[in-house]
Each structure stands twice: as structure tokens, then as C-alpha cells.
Amino acid sequence: MKQVVVIGAGLGGLATAIRLAHAGFHVTVLEKNDRVGGKMNIVQQHGYTFDTGPSLLTMPFIVEELFTAVGRRVEDFLQLVQVEPLCRYRWTDGTHLDASTHLSEMREAIATLHRNDADSFLRFMEHGKRLYDATAEAFLYQPLWSLSVHNVLRNLRFVPRLVHLDPFRRYSTAVSSFFRDRRLQQLFNRFAT
């Protein structure tokens, strides 16, 4: 049996270890922290427990695919619960915004901060959708490290889509072109991470 060492027991390391073990490898996972999970962890201090994340699971189907790939059902191990509001953003001026997974409610929340930016939010979401549609298949759903002739030729079909990537301005410039309110600019610049 081949042996593999996975360094780091964050979500990526754990997912890799699970897939390798399922493929028949003997897997050893090394983690420097007291618990596995990486950013997904808890901190306990002064009688309180704090959840460190993830605060947002944008692609739950990836988790489901992992379980399916190893012959398991995600429902037997995890209960994914959608919460509403998604989270609350607070600013030092005392204002806040309750983020929602529902576009209409998110638009209304944005309108409480800046009326004109509510319509801009819908345009911003459409802009993001165009970027996602142009890049997801090439950058999210196939290995970036594969430079085989087959992959290079397959990825050439994405070249015409590059015009949709808004390549000649910084992300923060794009965000500020949609939102006038500095708080909203700050909020949406966060997603560059």
C-alpha cells in the first residue's frame, strides 16, 4: 500500500486525505494546531465559545461531491443550515447591514444605507455573474497545474471570454463604480478575499 503524508488538516487537507484514503492510500495527516479544521474551529475563553468559521459556505455542492465521491451521504455526517440573516455588518458610525441570501431583501438592506446603491447592487451582481460564467469552468473546476497539451488546447476556448473579465481596472475601482457609499464599497471589497 502506498503511503501519503498530508500536511495541514484544514478543509483542503482533510478533503485531500479523504479522497486519497478512499483511493487506497495509507494516509497520515499532520497538523500543527490542537484541532483539525484550519480556519473552521472554535476558541474558548472566559467561559465563552466562539465559532471561527467558516462564516459562509458559498458552494455546498463541493462538500456534497466529496461525500458522494467516497460513497457517503453528507446528510449522515453534517447538517447544513441556511441562516437568515446571513450575517450582520457593523460600522463605527453605528450603522449596520443585515446581509441576506435573498436579492430583494439584500437590496432593501442596502437601500437603508444608500438609496441609489440599491439599484447598483443588482447591476453589481450581474457583473459578478458575467465574471463567474466567463471563468468558473477554467479556474474553479479543473486543475490549474495541468499543462498537458489537452488542457492547454481545451482552455484556449476561454480566451474570447477574457474581454468579460474587466482586466484593465482594479477590483476596488470596479466596486466603487457601482457603489457610492463608502461602507458598501468596504463591504463588497471584502469579497476579493
N, C-alpha and C positions, 0 to 999 in steps of 0.2 A: 504494500500500500504506500502510495506517495504521501509525503508529509509536506505540509504548508504551514507557514507562520504568518498570521495576520497581525500587524502592529496597529493598535488602536481599536478600541471597542465602541466607537461612535456608531451611528446608524449605518454609515457606509461600510465600516469594518465588519459589523455584525451581519449585514446583508451578504457581504462577500463570503464570510465564514460559513453562513448557512448554505449558500449555493455550492461552495466547494465541498462541504461535508456531504451534501446530497449527491454530488458527482462522484463520491467515493474516496475523497482525500481524507487523511487524518489531519485535522486542523487544530492548531494551537493558537489561541488569541492572547496577545499580550496587551495589557492596559496599565498605564501609569497611575491612574486615579483609583480611588477606593471602590468605585462603582462603574459598571458599564453604562453606556448610553451617550457619552460625549456631552454635547450641549443639552441633551434630554436627560435631566437629572433633577434632584431635589437638594435643597440646602435647608438644614435645620439649625436654628439659632434662637436662643432665649425663649424656648417653648413654642416657636412658630415654625411652620413648614412652608417653604417657598418652592414652587414648581419653576424650573429654569427653562422649560420649553419642551418641545417646540411650541411656539405660540400660534403657529399657523401651519397647517398641512395642506399645501396647495394642490398636490397631486396624489390623492389617496389611492388611485388606481395602481400606482407604482408599488405600494405596500401590498395590495391585493395580488398583483402579479408575482411578487416574491413568494407569498404563501402558496399560490397556485403552482408555481414552478417546482415546489418541493412537495407537492401532493397534500397540502394542508388547506384548511379554510381559515381565513383571517378572523371570522366570527368566533371561532373556537378559542382564540387567544386574546383578541383585542376587541374592545367596544369603542368604535369611533363615534363621537358625539359632536354634532354640529351645535355650536352655541350662538346665541343671539342676544345682545350684540356680540360681534366677533371680538372686539376689544375697545378700549377707551383710550384715546389720545388726549393728553393734557398739556397745556402750555402755561408758562409762568404768569401770563396775564389773567389767569383764572378761567379761561375758556376751555372747552373740551369738545371732542367729536366722538360719538359712538359709531364705530365702523360696522357696517352691515354687509352680509353676503348678498343682499337684495339690492339691485341697482336703484330702484325707486327710493328705498329708504336711505341709501348712501347719498343719493342726490339731495334728498331733503336735509340730511345732516350737514352736508357741505353748504347748502343754502343758508343755514344758520350762521355760518362764518362769513360767507361772501355770496350774495345772491347771484351775481353773474357767473361765478365759478361753478355753479351747479350745472349749467348747460355745458360748460367747458369740460366737466368731469366725463360726460358721455362721449364727447369728442376724444378726450384723452384715452378712454377705454377702447374706442375704435382704433386709435393709433396703436395702442398696445396689442390689440388683436391682429392688426396687419403685421407688426413685427414678429409676433409669435407664429403666425401662419407662414411667414417667409423663412423662419429659422428653426422652428422646433424639430422638424424631421432631421435636418442636418446636424444640429448641435445638441439636441436632447436625447434623441432616440437611436443614436448609433455611436460607436466608439470614436473619439477624436484621434486616438493614437494610430488608428489603422491607416497606413499609407499604401495599401495594396492598390494595384492598378485598377482593380474592380471598384474599390471605394472611391478613388480619385475620379474615375470616369463617372460614377454614379453621382458624385457631388457636383460635377460640372453643371448639372441641370439646375442647381440652385443659384448659379452666377447671375442670371437675369433678375432674380429676386433681390439682389443686393441693393438695387435702387430704392427698395422699400425700407431699408434699414436706417434711413436718416443718418448716413455716415459722416456728414460734414458739420455736425454740431455735438456739443457735449450733452449728456443726458440732462444735466441741470438746466441747460439752456432750453432744451425741449420742454421740460416740466414748466419752466417759467413762462413759456409761450402759451401754455394752456391756463395757468392759474395766476391770478393777480395777488391773491392773499399769501403773504409770506409763510403763514402757518401751514397752509395747504401745500406750498412749494416744499417746505421742510418735510411734511408727511410723505409726499409722493417721491421725493428724492431718496427717502429711506429705502425704497424698493430696489434701488440699484444694487443693494447688498444681496 
